[in-house]
Amino acid sequence: MRILISNDDGYLAPGIVALAEALAPIAEIVVVAPDSNRSGSSNSLTLDRPLSLYRAANGFYFMNGTPSDCVHLALTGLLSYKPDLVVSGINQGQNMGDDTLYSGTVAAATEGFLFGIPSIAFSQVEPGWSQLESAAKMARRIVEQRFDTLQKPYLLNVNIPNRPYDDLEEIVATRLGKRHQSEAIIKSQDPHGREIFWIGPAGAAKDASEGTDFYATAQGKVSITPLQIDLTHSTQLNALKEGLL
């Protein structure tokens, strides 16, 4: 199996190092990741400047672009073959509910999916890298499962509680939960006394009911949510057609 690995925390992040080490024994891996943290970059592509690709001493490729840039460049210029799987992560912190719209981790996997390749995004529920070895072991287990019952390509979003491997409960299929709106911006000043702003924290869970990713991970379970890209609101589409008559 050939696997392309990326992330949004940067090529030096412990999460991507652990993920690569976990998957290397079972696959031929290539790592292409941002040169620095690009969290919250979503599915953006860099079109206003050229991109540069470098190779680190450990063999990882890194570039001055977004997670989507990394996967896009790998699939359209760097690799001479089509990988069997694109894997993103392991992210430092959860990507659940509405977070998936902003997540660079999910975006890297989404880019692979858009190229017709099965793709999986991995995140730990809590930031800080605690129990990272456990999360990497779980990621390998999930990759080895292969999901032959799913139509390909598939796009899976996985969130792993920060627990020892033996303490993780079962792996469950979930839907995305919902968050309350984000908290207010944080105002501050730069060294010159000018007002600056920081984006506020994400809102608390609004729908964390049974069946959601929020609920599953709170129970110590590994959450896997299948995602899709079609944003068409079918009900509104029919209403719109009626309104245009």
ZABA-410240 format. One record per residue: residue number from 1; x, y, z of N, C-alpha, C in turn. Coordinates in pm, 1 decimal. Atoms other than C-alpha are relative to their C-alpha. Layout:
<atoms>
NUM:X:Y:Z:X:Y:Z:X:Y:Z .
...
</atoms>
This chain:
<atoms>
1:84.0:-119.7:0.0:0.0:0.0:0.0:87.4:124.5:0.0 .
2:-70.5:-128.4:6.0:118.6:351.5:-82.8:-87.1:108.1:62.3 .
3:76.1:-99.2:-75.1:11.8:630.9:150.1:69.8:135.2:-6.5 .
4:-45.9:-138.0:-7.6:50.2:1007.9:120.0:-49.1:57.5:132.1 .
5:31.9:-54.8:-131.7:60.6:1180.6:460.5:20.8:150.7:-0.4 .
6:-14.2:-144.1:-17.0:1.8:1547.7:535.7:-62.2:39.5:133.1 .
7:63.6:-50.0:-122.3:-125.6:1767.3:820.0:-17.7:150.5:-9.7 .
8:5.3:-146.5:-1.4:-190.2:2128.1:921.4:84.0:59.6:113.6 .
9:-83.3:-47.9:-110.3:36.0:2149.6:1227.7:145.1:22.3:-41.9 .
10:-136.5:-16.4:46.8:353.3:2148.9:1017.1:80.2:-128.8:6.2 .
11:-75.0:124.8:16.1:612.0:1888.5:924.8:79.5:-39.7:124.2 .
12:-73.1:29.5:-122.7:785.3:1913.1:1264.9:-92.1:-42.1:115.1 .
13:95.4:30.4:-106.6:469.2:1842.5:1465.6:12.2:-145.5:45.1 .
14:-7.2:137.5:-49.2:481.8:1535.3:1689.4:-105.8:-91.7:-60.2 .
15:108.3:82.6:52.3:150.5:1416.4:1546.2:30.6:-64.6:-132.4 .
16:-28.4:56.5:131.3:270.2:1369.7:1190.5:119.5:-95.0:6.6 .
17:-113.0:91.1:-19.6:596.2:1212.0:1306.4:-50.0:-134.8:52.5 .
18:54.4:122.7:-56.8:403.6:958.5:1516.1:-83.0:-77.3:-102.5 .
19:82.7:64.6:101.8:160.4:888.4:1231.6:86.6:-67.8:-105.3 .
20:-90.3:58.3:99.6:441.5:830.8:981.5:69.4:-123.8:54.8 .
21:-67.3:115.1:-60.9:623.4:598.8:1220.8:-94.6:-118.4:15.6 .
22:96.7:108.1:-17.1:305.8:399.6:1282.3:-36.4:-67.1:-131.5 .
23:43.1:54.5:129.3:223.4:355.9:912.9:114.8:-54.3:-84.1 .
24:-114.6:43.3:80.6:574.8:300.1:775.6:16.4:-152.4:-6.7 .
25:-15.8:145.0:7.8:580.1:-72.9:869.5:-101.7:-70.1:-89.6 .
26:105.5:67.1:77.6:262.6:-143.8:670.0:-17.9:60.5:-139.0 .
27:20.8:-67.5:129.0:298.7:89.6:369.6:124.5:75.3:-42.7 .
28:-99.4:-93.9:51.6:527.2:290.0:146.1:-58.0:139.2:19.8 .
29:56.2:-130.5:-34.9:479.9:641.8:279.7:81.8:113.7:-60.2 .
30:-62.0:-126.6:36.5:553.1:990.5:151.1:-69.7:107.2:81.8 .
31:54.4:-107.5:-81.6:507.4:1291.6:379.2:23.9:133.6:-69.6 .
32:-8.4:-136.5:52.7:432.1:1636.9:233.5:-87.7:86.8:89.0 .
33:71.7:-77.5:-100.3:334.0:1894.3:494.7:41.5:146.1:-3.9 .
34:-37.5:-141.8:-4.9:334.9:2269.9:557.0:127.6:22.5:80.5 .
35:-123.0:-31.6:-71.8:653.4:2434.4:679.7:-26.7:53.8:139.8 .
36:36.7:-54.1:-130.4:464.9:2579.6:979.2:-146.6:-28.5:25.5 .
37:137.6:27.5:-36.2:132.8:2561.3:1157.5:-97.5:75.4:-90.6 .
38:101.8:-60.0:88.0:-158.3:2623.6:918.8:-140.4:-38.5:45.9 .
39:132.0:34.8:-52.7:-448.2:2539.1:1148.0:-104.8:102.9:-42.4 .
40:109.2:-88.4:39.4:-781.4:2682.6:1036.6:6.8:47.8:-143.3 .
41:-16.2:-45.9:139.0:-669.7:2718.6:675.2:-106.0:-55.7:-93.1 .
42:106.8:59.6:78.2:-960.8:2508.2:552.2:53.8:-52.7:-133.0 .
43:-38.2:57.9:129.1:-949.6:2410.3:184.4:67.3:99.6:-92.9 .
44:-58.5:-104.9:83.1:-753.9:2712.2:62.4:120.2:-49.6:-79.9 .
45:-116.2:20.7:86.1:-508.4:2690.7:-225.9:71.9:133.1:-18.0 .
46:-79.3:-121.0:15.6:-225.4:2942.4:-265.7:14.6:32.9:-148.0 .
47:-1.6:-38.6:141.3:-270.7:3123.3:-597.9:69.1:133.7:-24.0 .
48:-55.6:-135.4:16.1:-104.6:3461.0:-531.0:152.2:4.7:10.4 .
49:-146.6:3.4:-8.3:257.6:3347.8:-498.5:47.5:-140.3:-32.6 .
50:-51.8:133.5:29.4:483.6:3058.8:-600.3:24.7:-79.1:128.0 .
51:-24.5:89.4:-111.9:535.4:2759.5:-374.3:137.2:-65.4:-14.1 .
52:-131.7:62.4:-1.0:869.7:2609.1:-275.5:-5.7:-129.4:80.0 .
53:-0.5:131.7:-62.9:928.5:2246.4:-184.1:140.4:-33.1:47.8 .
54:-128.7:35.8:-58.8:1208.0:2128.5:45.0:-10.2:-140.8:57.9 .
55:-1.1:132.7:-63.3:1315.4:1798.1:196.4:81.7:4.7:127.7 .
56:-65.1:-0.4:-130.1:1402.2:1755.8:563.0:94.0:-119.7:13.0 .
57:-97.9:106.3:-21.6:1675.3:1532.4:700.6:-67.0:-135.9:20.9 .
58:69.4:126.9:-23.3:1416.2:1268.9:797.6:-75.1:-50.7:-122.6 .
59:65.5:42.8:123.0:1287.8:1246.1:440.4:-134.6:64.0:-25.2 .
60:127.9:-67.7:20.4:970.6:1449.1:493.1:18.8:116.0:-98.1 .
61:4.0:-120.1:82.6:887.7:1705.1:224.2:-81.1:106.6:73.7 .
62:77.4:-108.6:-58.2:768.7:2045.7:342.5:1.1:118.7:-94.8 .
63:15.3:-110.1:93.8:651.1:2357.9:164.7:-69.8:118.2:65.8 .
64:56.4:-125.0:-52.5:539.2:2716.7:220.4:-142.7:18.7:-47.5 .
65:137.7:-6.6:45.8:175.1:2644.8:157.3:-95.4:-59.5:101.1 .
66:105.8:53.3:-84.7:-150.5:2518.3:303.6:-2.0:-152.4:-8.2 .
67:15.5:145.2:12.1:-243.4:2155.3:371.6:-54.0:-42.9:-136.9 .
68:52.7:32.2:133.2:-446.0:2154.6:49.0:107.0:14.7:-106.5 .
69:-112.6:-17.0:92.5:-143.5:2291.0:-137.6:89.5:-122.5:1.6 .
70:-93.3:111.9:-14.6:69.1:2008.0:-1.9:-50.1:-124.6:-73.1 .
71:55.9:119.3:64.2:-162.5:1730.0:-116.0:-14.5:22.9:-149.7 .
72:16.7:-32.3:142.0:-236.7:1904.6:-445.7:132.9:-10.6:-74.6 .
73:-131.6:5.5:64.8:130.7:1947.6:-529.0:51.0:-142.8:-7.7 .
74:-47.0:138.5:0.5:209.9:1590.4:-429.7:-67.5:-82.0:-109.2 .
75:76.5:81.7:94.3:-63.8:1447.4:-650.7:12.5:46.9:-143.8 .
76:-6.2:-51.7:137.2:-6.2:1671.2:-951.6:142.1:26.7:-49.8 .
77:-134.8:-31.3:45.8:369.8:1712.4:-961.1:111.3:-80.2:62.0 .
78:-108.8:67.8:-70.2:574.4:1528.9:-700.6:0.2:-150.0:-21.4 .
79:7.9:146.0:8.8:453.7:1170.2:-713.8:-23.4:-45.3:-143.3 .
80:16.8:57.7:134.8:474.7:957.2:-1026.2:-108.8:-105.9:-1.3 .
81:104.5:100.6:-12.9:191.8:734.4:-903.8:-114.8:57.9:81.3 .
82:116.8:-39.4:-78.3:-152.7:761.6:-747.4:-0.3:-80.4:129.1 .
83:-0.8:74.6:-126.9:-144.4:671.6:-377.2:-128.9:-79.3:19.3 .
84:119.2:77.4:-34.4:-384.2:413.3:-240.5:-83.2:70.6:105.5 .
85:67.5:-65.3:-111.1:-468.5:637.0:52.3:69.4:131.9:31.2 .
86:-53.5:-125.1:-53.0:-425.1:994.1:172.9:-41.4:8.3:146.0 .
87:25.2:-6.4:-143.5:-394.5:1035.2:549.4:50.0:133.7:52.0 .
88:-35.3:-130.5:-55.6:-388.6:1362.2:743.6:-0.8:-5.0:152.3 .
89:-4.6:-4.2:-146.1:-288.3:1429.5:1105.3:135.5:-46.3:52.7 .
90:106.3:-1.6:-99.4:-255.1:1343.1:1378.2:-9.3:141.2:55.5 .
91:14.7:-139.7:-40.7:-398.4:1682.2:1468.5:1.2:14.9:151.3 .
92:-1.9:-33.7:-142.0:-342.6:1843.3:1805.9:-131.5:67.7:36.5 .
93:131.3:-52.7:-32.9:-703.0:1885.2:1912.6:-107.0:-49.1:-95.0 .
94:113.0:57.7:71.5:-1044.7:1778.4:1794.1:-38.3:76.0:-126.1 .
95:65.4:-57.3:117.7:-1203.8:1837.0:1457.2:-136.0:-66.7:-11.5 .
96:132.8:58.4:-7.7:-1568.8:1767.0:1526.9:-105.3:106.2:-29.4 .
97:108.9:-93.1:27.0:-1901.1:1921.3:1434.9:37.3:101.9:-105.5 .
98:-24.6:-107.6:96.0:-1871.0:2257.3:1260.7:148.7:25.5:-24.6 .
99:-144.5:-20.1:16.1:-1491.9:2253.4:1310.5:50.8:-50.4:-134.6 .
100:-49.8:61.2:122.7:-1457.7:2040.7:1000.7:1.4:98.1:-117.3 .
101:2.7:-99.1:107.8:-1542.9:2342.1:781.3:128.1:83.2:-4.1 .
102:-118.8:-84.5:-10.2:-1233.6:2528.4:903.2:129.5:-80.1:3.0 .
103:-117.6:81.2:-30.6:-994.9:2241.3:966.8:93.0:-20.0:-118.6 .
104:-100.1:32.6:100.6:-674.0:2221.5:767.3:28.8:-148.3:-4.5 .
105:-19.0:145.0:-4.5:-641.3:1860.6:881.4:-100.7:-69.9:-90.0 .
106:105.2:58.6:83.3:-973.0:1767.9:724.4:18.5:42.9:-145.5 .
107:-20.0:-50.2:136.2:-888.9:1984.0:421.0:102.8:-81.6:-76.1 .
108:-102.5:80.8:67.1:-574.6:1782.7:343.9:-59.7:-132.0:-47.4 .
109:65.9:124.7:40.2:-781.6:1463.8:341.9:-101.8:25.5:-110.8 .
110:99.0:-34.2:102.0:-1052.7:1634.6:139.7:64.0:15.4:-137.2 .
111:-68.9:-17.6:128.3:-801.1:1726.1:-130.3:29.0:-134.9:-63.5 .
112:-19.7:134.6:53.1:-710.5:1360.2:-166.3:-128.3:-59.6:-52.7 .
113:131.8:49.5:40.9:-1079.0:1270.2:-184.9:-41.8:60.8:-133.3 .
114:37.0:-66.6:125.0:-1131.3:1526.7:-461.4:76.8:-55.5:-119.4 .
115:-77.1:65.0:105.6:-862.5:1345.6:-660.3:-36.4:-147.3:-15.3 .
116:48.0:136.9:16.1:-1054.9:1020.3:-625.5:73.2:-102.5:84.0 .
117:-78.3:89.2:-84.5:-840.5:871.8:-347.7:-66.3:-11.6:137.1 .
118:50.4:13.1:-136.6:-976.5:727.3:-21.6:87.8:79.0:96.1 .
119:-74.6:-92.2:-85.3:-875.6:969.1:253.6:-55.4:-0.5:141.9 .
120:37.8:2.6:-141.2:-877.5:980.5:632.9:71.8:112.7:73.8 .
121:-56.3:-103.7:-86.2:-824.4:1272.0:873.0:-3.7:-50.0:143.8 .
122:-9.9:45.2:-138.8:-703.9:1187.7:1225.9:26.8:117.9:92.2 .
123:-20.7:-103.7:-100.7:-728.7:1415.4:1531.5:-11.7:-61.7:138.6 .
124:21.3:31.4:-140.8:-685.7:1378.6:1904.7:-101.9:98.1:56.2 .
125:107.2:-83.4:-52.5:-973.7:1515.7:2108.3:55.5:120.9:75.7 .
126:-57.1:-108.2:-79.5:-758.5:1724.4:2344.3:136.0:40.8:-55.5 .
127:-133.0:-43.1:43.1:-456.0:1937.2:2248.3:106.6:-40.0:102.2 .
128:-109.5:26.1:-92.3:-113.6:1878.1:2401.2:78.5:-125.9:-27.0 .
129:-72.7:120.5:41.7:-12.5:1547.2:2240.7:3.9:-109.6:106.6 .
130:-1.1:108.9:-97.1:-89.0:1335.9:2549.3:-56.6:-126.9:-63.5 .
131:40.2:131.7:52.3:-126.7:964.4:2467.6:9.6:-5.8:-152.7 .
132:-15.1:-3.5:145.4:-0.4:1029.9:2114.1:32.8:-137.5:-56.5 .
133:-33.8:134.9:47.7:147.5:681.5:2081.3:-125.0:-86.7:-12.1 .
134:126.6:72.0:5.1:-194.6:538.8:2158.1:-80.8:40.6:-122.5 .
135:74.5:-49.4:115.8:-356.3:760.1:1891.9:61.1:-51.4:-130.1 .
136:-67.0:48.7:120.4:-95.5:656.6:1633.7:-28.5:-149.0:-20.9 .
137:31.3:143.4:9.0:-157.0:290.4:1712.1:-142.8:-20.2:-48.8 .
138:139.2:7.9:44.3:-530.3:346.7:1667.8:-12.2:39.9:-146.8 .
139:4.0:-41.5:140.1:-471.2:528.6:1339.5:44.0:-114.6:-91.2 .
140:-44.7:115.2:79.8:-276.1:231.0:1207.1:-108.1:-107.6:-5.6 .
141:107.2:100.5:-2.3:-554.3:-4.8:1316.7:-112.4:37.4:-95.7 .
142:108.3:-45.3:87.7:-811.2:205.2:1131.5:42.0:-7.4:-146.5 .
143:-49.0:10.2:138.2:-597.3:225.7:816.0:-1.8:-144.9:-46.1 .
144:-5.3:142.2:36.7:-553.4:-152.5:819.6:-138.8:-58.9:-21.2 .
145:135.7:50.9:16.3:-930.8:-196.7:834.1:-46.5:7.3:-145.1 .
146:20.2:-14.2:145.5:-949.3:-77.8:469.9:-143.5:34.3:-42.3 .
147:137.7:-44.7:26.9:-1330.8:-23.1:479.3:-49.8:-44.4:-138.0 .
148:42.4:54.3:129.2:-1414.1:-250.9:189.2:-149.9:12.9:-23.8 .
149:144.9:-14.4:16.9:-1786.8:-200.6:254.5:-38.6:138.5:-49.5 .
150:30.1:-136.4:41.6:-1761.9:168.9:167.1:25.1:19.7:-148.7 .
151:-22.7:-38.0:138.7:-1795.9:310.4:-181.0:123.7:88.6:-6.9 .
152:-122.3:-80.0:13.9:-1465.0:454.5:-298.2:-18.7:105.9:-108.7 .
153:-82.8:-36.4:-114.9:-1338.5:712.4:-274.5:-86.9:38.3:119.6 .
154:68.8:-43.4:-120.6:-1441.1:774.4:84.8:84.0:105.7:70.7 .
155:-65.2:-104.9:-78.7:-1359.4:1062.1:318.1:-45.9:-17.3:143.7 .
156:34.0:30.6:-138.1:-1346.7:978.2:689.5:67.9:98.2:95.0 .
157:-51.9:-90.4:-102.4:-1301.5:1210.8:985.2:2.8:-74.5:132.3 .
158:-18.3:82.0:-119.9:-1160.1:1033.9:1292.1:47.0:87.0:115.5 .
159:-40.7:-68.8:-122.4:-1137.5:1175.2:1644.9:24.3:-103.0:109.7 .
160:-46.4:101.4:-94.1:-948.0:979.3:1909.7:17.8:62.9:138.1 .
161:-20.9:-51.7:-135.2:-977.9:1043.9:2284.7:144.9:-19.5:45.8 .
162:-137.3:8.7:-52.2:-648.3:1106.2:2466.2:3.2:-98.7:116.0 .
163:-0.9:106.1:-100.6:-641.7:775.7:2648.7:103.2:-104.5:-38.3 .
164:-83.5:114.7:34.0:-407.5:478.5:2675.5:-76.1:-92.2:-94.5 .
165:64.2:80.8:104.1:-475.4:239.3:2390.8:-98.0:-101.3:58.7 .
166:85.9:103.0:-59.6:-618.9:-32.2:2616.8:-123.3:58.6:67.4 .
167:115.5:-64.7:-63.0:-858.1:222.4:2771.2:-97.5:59.4:-100.3 .
168:92.2:-50.7:101.8:-1012.1:330.9:2441.7:-115.0:-98.3:-16.8 .
169:116.4:84.3:23.2:-1364.0:200.8:2398.3:-7.3:-34.0:-149.7 .
170:8.0:43.9:139.1:-1490.7:68.1:2066.1:1.4:116.6:-97.9 .
171:7.1:-96.9:109.8:-1473.8:248.8:1733.0:-145.0:5.6:-47.2 .
172:140.7:-11.0:36.7:-1815.0:386.7:1637.4:-16.9:96.0:-117.7 .
173:37.3:-88.6:110.7:-1969.5:543.1:1328.2:-90.3:109.9:54.8 .
174:72.5:-113.7:-56.3:-2103.5:890.9:1402.4:-38.9:99.7:-108.8 .
175:28.1:-116.6:82.1:-2256.8:1199.3:1250.8:64.8:120.9:65.6 .
176:-54.9:-122.3:-56.9:-2123.2:1550.0:1298.7:-98.2:62.9:96.4 .
177:83.0:-77.0:-91.5:-2253.9:1735.1:1600.8:-7.1:145.1:-45.1 .
178:12.2:-142.9:29.5:-2326.8:2107.4:1612.1:56.3:81.1:116.3 .
179:-49.5:-90.4:-102.7:-2163.6:2395.4:1798.8:-86.3:125.2:7.7 .
180:52.6:-135.9:-10.4:-2300.7:2720.5:1933.0:94.1:92.6:-76.9 .
181:-84.6:-93.4:73.4:-2168.1:3026.4:1753.6:126.5:29.9:78.7 .
182:-129.2:-28.0:-62.9:-1808.1:3123.1:1824.4:-12.6:112.0:102.9 .
183:-3.0:-105.2:-100.0:-1727.5:3337.5:2124.6:55.4:128.8:-61.0 .
184:-37.9:-131.7:53.0:-1650.1:3708.1:2080.8:150.6:8.4:-26.1 .
185:-140.5:-23.9:28.0:-1323.0:3830.7:1936.4:70.4:54.4:124.7 .
186:-80.1:-49.5:-111.9:-1041.8:3916.8:2176.8:78.6:121.2:-47.4 .
187:-67.7:-123.3:39.9:-917.8:4274.5:2153.1:129.8:15.5:78.2 .
188:-129.1:-21.7:-63.6:-558.0:4363.6:2227.2:67.4:117.9:-68.8 .
189:-78.2:-105.5:64.0:-284.9:4608.8:2125.1:135.3:-54.5:-42.7 .
190:-134.3:37.7:42.5:33.0:4566.5:1926.9:101.8:88.2:73.7 .
191:-101.6:-78.3:-73.0:365.5:4709.6:2056.7:-6.3:150.3:-26.4 .
192:11.0:-142.3:32.5:279.6:5041.4:1889.6:-130.0:60.5:51.7 .
193:122.9:-50.3:-56.3:-49.8:5074.9:2073.5:-119.8:-8.3:-92.1 .
194:112.4:13.1:93.4:-266.8:4993.0:1772.3:-86.8:-119.1:38.6 .
195:94.4:105.5:-37.0:-577.1:4784.3:1831.2:11.4:-117.5:-96.5 .
196:-3.5:121.7:80.0:-556.0:4425.1:1709.6:-104.7:-96.4:53.9 .
197:107.8:92.1:-34.4:-798.7:4135.9:1720.9:46.2:-144.0:-18.2 .
198:-19.9:144.2:11.0:-778.8:3761.9:1782.3:-136.2:-66.0:-12.6 .
199:124.0:75.9:12.6:-1048.3:3520.1:1669.2:-29.4:-68.8:133.2 .
200:37.4:59.8:-127.6:-1239.3:3399.6:1975.0:-8.3:-151.2:-5.4 .
201:8.8:146.2:-5.9:-1266.1:3037.8:2091.5:-125.5:-51.6:-69.7 .
202:117.0:63.5:60.2:-1502.2:2797.3:1919.4:-111.7:-10.6:102.2 .
203:114.0:13.2:-89.3:-1850.2:2773.4:2063.6:-8.2:-138.1:62.1 .
204:20.0:129.1:-65.7:-1947.8:2496.3:2303.0:-93.1:-87.1:-85.1 .
205:84.8:92.7:75.2:-2125.8:2188.4:2172.4:-147.4:34.4:19.4 .
206:144.0:-27.6:-3.3:-2490.9:2258.6:2086.6:-78.6:-129.3:-15.7 .
207:59.7:132.2:17.5:-2585.3:1912.8:1960.4:108.9:-104.3:25.6 .
208:-92.9:107.1:-36.4:-2384.5:1648.5:2143.8:-79.2:-123.8:38.6 .
209:89.3:110.2:-33.0:-2666.5:1396.9:2149.1:57.1:-132.4:-48.6 .
210:-46.9:133.2:36.4:-2623.3:1024.3:2108.8:4.2:-15.4:-151.3 .
211:-18.2:16.3:143.9:-2492.6:937.9:1764.7:95.3:100.6:-60.0 .
212:-92.2:-102.2:51.3:-2275.7:1248.3:1729.1:144.2:-32.3:38.1 .
213:-141.5:14.4:-32.4:-1897.4:1268.8:1731.5:29.6:51.8:140.3 .
214:-19.2:-52.4:-134.7:-1914.1:1482.7:2048.3:-38.7:-103.7:106.6 .
215:49.2:98.0:-96.1:-2115.4:1217.4:2231.8:94.2:-119.8:8.3 .
216:-84.0:120.7:2.9:-1896.8:926.5:2123.3:131.9:22.5:71.9 .
217:-130.6:-22.9:-60.3:-1566.9:1081.7:2223.1:-10.6:29.5:149.7 .
218:21.2:-23.4:-142.7:-1709.8:1194.6:2557.4:-14.5:-130.9:75.7 .
219:11.9:132.3:-59.8:-1778.5:826.8:2623.5:129.6:-80.2:-11.0 .
220:-126.7:69.4:15.6:-1416.9:740.2:2545.8:8.9:-84.6:-124.5 .
221:1.4:78.3:122.5:-1501.0:599.1:2204.1:68.4:75.8:-114.0 .
222:-61.0:-58.1:118.8:-1318.2:659.5:1877.0:-110.7:26.7:-101.2 .
223:106.6:-42.5:90.6:-1545.9:852.8:1641.2:49.2:2.0:-144.1 .
224:-27.7:-7.9:143.6:-1546.5:799.7:1265.3:-124.0:51.7:-69.8 .
225:111.5:-60.8:71.9:-1767.7:1025.3:1055.6:31.1:3.5:-149.1 .
226:-18.5:-11.8:144.9:-1802.7:979.1:679.0:-48.2:137.1:-46.6 .
227:32.8:-134.3:48.3:-1802.4:1317.5:505.7:-27.7:-1.4:-149.2 .
228:23.0:-18.8:142.3:-1924.0:1437.4:166.8:20.5:145.8:-35.9 .
229:-32.2:-135.9:46.1:-1853.8:1744.2:-44.1:-120.3:71.3:-59.1 .
230:116.6:-61.8:63.6:-2190.0:1805.0:-210.0:-73.6:87.6:101.2 .
231:63.8:-93.8:-92.1:-2321.7:2118.1:-36.7:-140.8:39.3:-43.6 .
232:132.2:-35.4:49.7:-2642.7:2132.9:-236.2:-107.7:-30.0:103.7 .
233:112.8:16.3:-92.6:-2945.0:2186.0:-9.9:-119.1:-45.8:-83.5 .
234:99.0:56.7:92.4:-3187.4:1952.7:-186.2:-139.4:53.9:24.5 .
235:133.7:-50.9:-30.9:-3499.0:2072.0:-4.9:-16.0:143.5:-49.9 .
236:4.4:-138.2:47.4:-3417.6:2436.0:-76.3:3.2:5.8:-152.6 .
237:-5.6:2.1:146.5:-3340.3:2346.0:-437.4:-138.9:-18.3:-57.8 .
238:135.4:21.8:49.2:-3691.5:2213.2:-487.9:-86.4:124.2:24.8 .
239:76.1:-120.4:-30.9:-3837.8:2519.7:-314.7:37.5:113.6:-95.3 .
240:-47.0:-103.2:92.0:-3625.2:2743.5:-534.8:-59.9:-20.9:-139.5 .
241:58.1:28.4:130.8:-3748.0:2569.5:-849.0:-145.7:43.6:-4.8 .
242:140.8:-41.5:-5.6:-4105.8:2626.9:-738.7:-12.2:152.4:-1.7 .
243:4.4:-145.3:-6.1:-4031.3:2991.6:-664.2:34.2:67.1:-130.2 .
244:-39.2:-56.5:127.7:-3886.7:3044.6:-1010.6:-102.2:-25.5:-110.7 .
245:102.0:28.6:101.7:-4196.4:2915.8:-1189.9:-80.6:126.1:-32.7 .
</atoms>
